[in-house]
Amino acid sequence: MTTERYGLKVPGAKSASPDVTVLAPYDRKPIATVATADAATVEHALATAHKLYRNRDAWLPLAKRISILEGTASMMKARAEYLAIEAAREGGKPLLDSKVEVARAIDSVRIAVEHLRTQQGEVIPMNVGASSANRLAFTQLEPIGVVVALSAFNHPLNLITHQVGPAIAAGCPVIVKPAKATPLSCFRFVEMLREAGLPEEWCIPLLPENNELSTKLATDPRVAFLSFIGSAKVGWKLRSQLAPGARCALEHGGVAPVIVAADADMKAVIPSVTKGGFYHAGQVCVSVQRVYVERSQAENFAKALADSASKLKVGDPTVAETEVGPMIDPAEVTRVGEWVDEAVAKGAKVLCGHEKLSETCYAPTVLLDPPDDVRVSTLEVFGPVVCVYSYDKIDDAIARANSLPVSFQAAVYTQSIDTAMHCYQRLDASAVMVNDHTAFRVDWMPFAGLRTSGHNVGGVPYTMHDMQVRKMIVIKSAAIKR
C-alpha cells in the first residue's frame, strides 16, 4: 500500500518541526507520515481553543452538537470495514478484535448523544425556612473549558472517541494528542467530526514534536480538564503540574487478579481466561495477568490454559484468522522476554510460550507459580503472559491479589453466590467480574483505576459529567411562594 501523509490540522498554523513516520507494528513497514507541532503551533492551538471557550456567543448549541455526533456515527458505520483494517494495521490488534473496537467506537459516540438528550440539572430546595423564602434555585450544565486529551496506542479509535466524543458533547473545545505510534485513527475520527459539521477550531488533533511540548500542552493554565490514558509515572507527574483548579482523569494500568474457586466450571473458565489474557497480545490495562487457583487444581488448570493458549494463531493482524498480533514495538518484545526469563530463573514453570517468534511477536506464555517478588508478579506485564498461582485458602488468594499498590478490575469464577460475594467485598478493585474475565468492558459503564491505577472515572457518561460544571441560578421574587 502507498504511504499517506497527514498534514498539520491546526487551523491557521504552520509548523517547522519534521514529520514522523508511522510504522506497522507487525512488519515495521511505513504506513504514513504525520506532521508534528512545534512550540508555536502548540501555543496557537491553546490560544485558539481558549479564545473559543471565552466567547460564549460562539458556543455550539445542544442541537448542533447532537447533529454533529449523529452524523459522525453514521459515517463511522459506513466506513467501519476500512476503519477496522487501518486500526489493525496501525495498532497491531487483530482484525477480528479491531472490528469489535470500531463497533464500540460507534456506540461510544451514540452513547454521548443519548446522554445529551437526557442529562439535566436539578432543582435546589428553597422556601423551606425564612432564610430561603421567596426564592427559586436550579442548576444547568455548562462546559468546563478547554479539554486536552492525551491518548494511548492500544485502542487507537475507541480511546479517542471516549475522550473527544464527550468533550464535543459537553460543548468543550478539545485538543487531542494521540499516541505517537498510532495517530492515524485519531486523525480520521477528527476528519469525520469536521465532515459532520464541527468547526475546525473545536477539535484540534496534533502531535507535539517532543515530550516537553506535550507536558506544556497538558499543564497550560488555559486547560480546564486533562484526560490522560497511559503510564502511571507520566500521569501522576502531569497531575502534579496542573494549573490550580484544573480537573483531570487519569487511566493507568493494573495487574489484574483472577480468583478461580474450587467449584468453578473449568470448561467455561479456560476460554474466558484465554481471551482475557491474550487479547491484543495482553496490551490492555485490565488484561488477565495473575490467576489464583486452588492448589489441587492449579497445575491441571495451568496445563489446560497453556493448551488453549498454544493453539492461538499469532501473526499479521490484518489477516482474518489471526488471534494474537504483534507487540507495539520490538523493544517491548525484548522487555517481556526478559521479564519471563527472570521468572523462570527464579523457579517459575513454563507450560507454553517463553519464545520470541519474531522481532515483533512473542508467543502466548503461561507460567505456573512464579515467585511473588519477580516483575511478572509485581508489575503490569502488558504482554502475552499469564501467571497461574496455587493457593490453599481463598482468603490467602485475596490477600495476594490485594498486595500490590495497583487497583483496577478483578474477577472471580465460582458457582457459589456466597463465594462470589465474599470475593467481591474483599478484593481491592473498582469492579469485580463474576464468571467473566477482567478485560470485560462496555462503554456506558464506569471504568476506573484506583490507588496508583488512576484517578476519577471513565466511561462516556461519567467523562461527560466531569467535563461539565453545574451552574446554579437563585431567583428572588415576592411572587415565589413555594
SEDREN-896999 format. One line per 5 residues: number of its first residue (from 1); for each residue x, y, z of C-alpha. Coordinates in steps of 0.02 Angstrom, whole numbers. Layout:
BEGIN
NUM = X Y Z | ...
This chain:
BEGIN
1 = 0 0 0 | 54 179 -31 | 112 287 112 | -8 427 156 | 38 596 227
6 = -66 681 361 | -30 866 363 | -48 987 507 | -230 1001 561 | -213 1154 671
11 = -314 1290 583 | -213 1445 546 | -45 1372 600 | 115 1317 516 | 248 1207 596
16 = 434 1198 564 | 456 1030 651 | 488 871 549 | 360 738 504 | 356 572 596
21 = 336 406 509 | 204 285 572 | 259 103 558 | 150 -52 556 | 197 -144 717
26 = 191 -315 633 | 314 -293 488 | 383 -119 532 | 337 -53 359 | 291 131 341
31 = 105 166 338 | 102 356 338 | 193 513 384 | 116 639 502 | 158 822 528
36 = 212 869 703 | 182 1027 802 | 320 1144 857 | 309 1261 1006 | 224 1400 907
41 = 93 1278 842 | 54 1211 1016 | 34 1390 1078 | -78 1432 930 | -189 1281 967
46 = -205 1328 1151 | -241 1510 1111 | -371 1461 981 | -462 1340 1097 | -459 1461 1244
51 = -523 1607 1139 | -663 1497 1076 | -715 1448 1252 | -709 1628 1315 | -829 1685 1177
56 = -992 1618 1245 | -1087 1680 1093 | -986 1555 990 | -1030 1402 1096 | -1108 1261 998
61 = -1295 1241 1033 | -1355 1075 1100 | -1449 1030 941 | -1292 1065 838 | -1185 953 947
66 = -1312 812 933 | -1318 833 743 | -1127 827 729 | -1111 671 836 | -1254 582 748
71 = -1177 622 579 | -1007 560 638 | -1080 395 700 | -1166 369 532 | -1003 400 438
76 = -909 281 552 | -1038 146 520 | -1024 170 331 | -833 160 341 | -822 27 476
81 = -727 -102 372 | -596 25 318 | -577 93 495 | -554 -83 565 | -422 -135 437
86 = -325 25 461 | -335 16 651 | -269 -162 642 | -125 -109 530 | -83 39 638
91 = -102 -35 812 | -74 -221 787 | -238 -279 863 | -305 -425 760 | -438 -381 632
96 = -573 -482 720 | -546 -378 877 | -521 -215 781 | -693 -240 706 | -762 -252 882
101 = -666 -94 929 | -743 3 784 | -917 -56 831 | -885 0 1010 | -818 168 950
106 = -977 198 851 | -1079 151 1003 | -974 268 1110 | -1024 415 1000 | -1205 362 1007
111 = -1198 346 1197 | -1141 527 1206 | -1293 578 1102 | -1410 476 1210 | -1339 555 1367
116 = -1354 729 1293 | -1539 700 1262 | -1574 650 1442 | -1448 739 1554 | -1516 879 1660
121 = -1483 997 1801 | -1576 990 1965 | -1694 1094 2069 | -1619 1152 2235 | -1747 1160 2377
126 = -1795 1335 2431 | -1937 1409 2534 | -1900 1285 2673 | -1873 1422 2802 | -1855 1609 2824
131 = -1678 1612 2754 | -1733 1539 2587 | -1905 1618 2572 | -1963 1689 2405 | -1827 1602 2307
136 = -1815 1478 2164 | -1649 1388 2127 | -1595 1265 1995 | -1438 1211 1904 | -1396 1196 1721
141 = -1246 1116 1637 | -1104 1212 1556 | -940 1157 1476 | -794 1163 1596 | -675 1242 1471
146 = -532 1186 1361 | -502 998 1364 | -334 920 1323 | -337 733 1288 | -179 628 1287
151 = -214 452 1225 | -134 280 1215 | -93 162 1072 | -187 5 1119 | -363 56 1063
156 = -320 190 934 | -500 231 886 | -609 190 1036 | -499 278 1164 | -507 435 1058
161 = -696 426 1049 | -701 406 1239 | -600 565 1261 | -650 677 1116 | -833 622 1098
166 = -882 675 1275 | -788 841 1256 | -884 885 1098 | -1046 826 1179 | -1013 933 1333
171 = -976 1084 1224 | -789 1096 1263 | -655 1146 1137 | -534 998 1135 | -353 973 1086
176 = -309 790 1065 | -137 711 1060 | -145 529 1004 | -5 406 1039 | 143 440 926
181 = 139 258 868 | -47 261 822 | -106 435 771 | -199 390 611 | -364 328 684
186 = -373 488 785 | -347 598 632 | -480 501 537 | -604 523 680 | -573 710 688
191 = -592 722 499 | -763 639 514 | -816 758 653 | -770 904 541 | -857 825 392
196 = -1012 808 501 | -1011 996 532 | -894 1028 678 | -797 1190 652 | -611 1150 640
201 = -563 1253 792 | -672 1149 908 | -565 992 892 | -380 1007 854 | -276 848 835
206 = -88 867 847 | 74 777 884 | 196 888 979 | 373 864 917 | 438 815 1090
211 = 382 766 1265 | 420 937 1337 | 290 1014 1222 | 165 878 1268 | 190 924 1450
216 = 169 1109 1408 | 7 1067 1317 | -65 967 1462 | -16 1085 1603 | -50 1254 1524
221 = -158 1364 1639 | -287 1385 1499 | -327 1198 1511 | -478 1160 1619 | -480 971 1603
226 = -344 843 1563 | -394 671 1502 | -242 557 1511 | -227 373 1463 | -53 300 1484
231 = 81 256 1610 | 60 292 1795 | 230 376 1803 | 183 504 1671 | 2 525 1727
236 = 38 563 1909 | 179 682 1862 | 64 778 1746 | -69 789 1882 | 58 867 1999
241 = 93 1002 1870 | -86 1050 1827 | -140 1230 1848 | -243 1269 2004 | -424 1223 1977
246 = -393 1109 1829 | -480 940 1838 | -412 779 1768 | -450 597 1735 | -304 475 1735
251 = -317 298 1670 | -164 192 1703 | -143 4 1714 | -165 -137 1837 | -102 -313 1869
256 = -274 -389 1851 | -305 -529 1977 | -422 -675 1943 | -477 -799 2077 | -535 -970 2020
261 = -633 -1056 2159 | -631 -1244 2179 | -811 -1257 2117 | -784 -1156 1957 | -839 -1225 1789
266 = -666 -1255 1716 | -733 -1288 1540 | -801 -1111 1540 | -656 -1031 1632 | -517 -1085 1513
271 = -582 -998 1355 | -632 -846 1455 | -460 -825 1536 | -376 -861 1369 | -469 -717 1289
276 = -444 -601 1436 | -259 -637 1448 | -204 -640 1267 | -325 -517 1187 | -219 -388 1094
281 = -63 -484 1149 | -101 -434 1329 | -80 -249 1290 | -236 -198 1386 | -240 -105 1552
286 = -357 -236 1629 | -285 -389 1541 | -287 -550 1644 | -113 -570 1718 | -125 -657 1887
291 = -237 -810 1907 | -255 -890 2080 | -314 -1071 2077 | -347 -1192 2221 | -188 -1295 2245
296 = -258 -1466 2199 | -318 -1397 2032 | -186 -1268 1992 | -67 -1371 1886 | -206 -1453 1785
301 = -286 -1282 1759 | -121 -1208 1702 | -91 -1351 1581 | -266 -1331 1508 | -239 -1144 1490
306 = -71 -1174 1408 | -150 -1297 1286 | -279 -1165 1241 | -150 -1026 1226 | -32 -1129 1119
311 = -170 -1152 989 | -194 -966 964 | -142 -905 791 | -7 -772 805 | 36 -662 659
316 = -17 -524 540 | -159 -427 624 | -242 -385 459 | -271 -569 419 | -444 -627 472
321 = -382 -788 554 | -254 -704 668 | -299 -710 854 | -143 -631 930 | -48 -493 843
326 = 119 -408 873 | 182 -303 1017 | 179 -117 978 | 369 -107 967 | 515 -230 956
331 = 584 -161 1118 | 426 -222 1205 | 457 -399 1141 | 631 -392 1216 | 566 -324 1381
336 = 431 -457 1400 | 559 -593 1361 | 675 -526 1495 | 536 -525 1625 | 488 -704 1584
341 = 671 -757 1588 | 687 -683 1762 | 533 -777 1825 | 593 -942 1752 | 767 -920 1826
346 = 687 -897 1997 | 578 -1052 1988 | 425 -1021 1878 | 372 -1170 1774 | 346 -1135 1589
351 = 194 -1225 1518 | 192 -1140 1347 | 274 -996 1256 | 431 -915 1326 | 482 -886 1147
356 = 515 -737 1035 | 428 -783 873 | 495 -635 776 | 560 -460 801 | 382 -405 840
361 = 288 -558 906 | 304 -651 1071 | 222 -820 1095 | 74 -829 1215 | 153 -885 1378
366 = 84 -972 1533 | 189 -982 1691 | 149 -1085 1846 | 193 -1019 2018 | 317 -880 1982
371 = 387 -805 2143 | 291 -660 2216 | 440 -542 2200 | 480 -554 2013 | 420 -425 1888
376 = 284 -533 1808 | 207 -546 1982 | 226 -365 2038 | 216 -255 1883 | 99 -241 1735
381 = 171 -356 1601 | 70 -276 1460 | 113 -425 1352 | 51 -602 1312 | 95 -679 1481
386 = -25 -757 1607 | 36 -818 1777 | -54 -955 1875 | -28 -964 2063 | -79 -1102 2185
391 = -174 -1058 2343 | -233 -1158 2494 | -368 -1041 2562 | -467 -917 2460 | -428 -779 2584
396 = -243 -809 2551 | -276 -782 2365 | -370 -622 2403 | -228 -560 2511 | -102 -593 2372
401 = -216 -511 2245 | -226 -357 2356 | -40 -350 2394 | 8 -227 2257 | -20 -38 2251
406 = -125 -51 2092 | -313 -74 2093 | -421 -87 1939 | -536 -229 1883 | -532 -403 1959
411 = -628 -565 1934 | -688 -722 2021 | -751 -883 1943 | -867 -984 2053 | -1037 -1069 2056
416 = -1070 -1006 2233 | -1154 -838 2263 | -1077 -838 2437 | -902 -858 2367 | -935 -726 2235
421 = -995 -600 2364 | -853 -645 2484 | -726 -602 2349 | -821 -450 2288 | -822 -373 2460
426 = -638 -406 2494 | -546 -379 2330 | -463 -210 2302 | -545 -162 2138 | -660 -35 2058
431 = -756 -179 1978 | -764 -366 2008 | -821 -480 1868 | -907 -642 1917 | -881 -785 1794
436 = -804 -666 1668 | -627 -604 1636 | -554 -440 1698 | -547 -360 1525 | -737 -352 1508
441 = -799 -177 1471 | -947 -91 1391 | -935 94 1355 | -1077 159 1463 | -1015 79 1624
446 = -898 165 1748 | -716 118 1717 | -593 174 1848 | -419 139 1911 | -398 160 2099
451 = -243 190 2205 | -97 204 2082 | -203 140 1938 | -289 304 1904 | -397 449 1959
456 = -580 488 1925 | -698 383 1820 | -701 341 1635 | -849 285 1530 | -939 404 1413
461 = -1075 471 1531 | -952 488 1676 | -824 580 1570 | -959 700 1508 | -1006 733 1689
466 = -826 778 1732 | -812 894 1581 | -961 999 1637 | -998 1115 1781 | -1164 1128 1872
471 = -1204 1313 1869 | -1339 1371 1989 | -1458 1517 1975 | -1552 1582 2127 | -1701 1695 2090
476 = -1779 1803 2224 | -1954 1868 2197 | -2102 1909 2310 | -2208 1809 2185 | -2114 1649 2228
481 = -2213 1568 2369 | -2166 1386 2354
